[in-house]
Amino acid sequence: MKKRTLTDILYDYALYFIIGILLLVIIAMEPSFVRLSNVTTILTQSATKIIYACGVAGIIVLGGTDLALGREVGLAAVIAASLLQAADYSQRIFSLDTVPALPLIVPLLLVMVILAVISGLHGFVVAHWGVAPFIASLGIQLVSYGLCLQYFNGVCNSNPVSGFDKFFSKFCQGTIRIGGLSLSYLMFYAIAVVAIMWIIWNRTTLGKNMFAIGGNREAAKVCGVNVKRTMIIVYVIAGILYAFGGVLEAGRTGSANSTMGTDYAMDAIAACVVGGISMKGGIGTLPGVVVGVIIFQIISYGLIYVGVSPDLQYVVKGMIIIVAVVLDNRKTMRKAA
């Protein structure tokens, strides 16, 4: 076994050192940042991001990427939100004669099917036609955004969708009091999704095949793995998680519009890389994804808390992404050497 050098250790943990220093600076500027209320706020805001990060993480493990994530989340949010308005809401998009009050499960399943089809198409284009994942995701991103705009501007008359029924609002905004903590329902939905995805990743043939394809696609094919089918299934699962996360995000914020999801893809992908998912494919864990999302959310919330302008927040996030990818590449090169 090769002995690890100080350089190896520095490369493995350099990103966390940088993030740690950034957090110390934030705390030094605003000591009140370390409060229990801020912790629960960060965890609540992280919950939906964890859900769709679990989806894109599988695609990254395959060796791909998905820039369409945010637009798919936005599409799901707008469609589901328009169908979940309260029956007595004065600005209801659909009359009760056209679309009666629906139980949450109906719009939820509808958008899950829609995004499963879109993501399945995405996976088909990558797996069967050999289109580069980056290029394919750009195309699917435009398709999803176009559909969202068409629905939002045509059906919703370009008005933000709000006025949700009480059950949906409670489902997304409700909390459970445990001791001195007020924990959002969203946290428990995220925990359930992570648990299910952990089983898929670590206890099923699909999960093993996914990592095999990401590690070496040709070797996986030689070993009898149905590469194309596995890839499409992983993309479909991602689409389902995007839909679930999008519906919950609409309920959490209390409204939905065509701009929802604008920066979600970059945040989710960056969180995956920070959490140890290799952009080269074949390496990663779901606990790492969860930690990555929470770390990234702490940074985002912290920058807002100390009054950093939105423009500079993009700069900081962008630098973190670049450093994370560079370090990931260096680690991969060292292991191959």
Helices and strands as residue ranges (DSSP letters): H 6-29, G 31-33, H 36-61, H 69-83, H 105-129, H 133-154, H 166-173, E 175-178, E 181-184, H 185-203, H 205-215, H 217-222, H 227-253, H 264-274, H 286-305, H 310-336
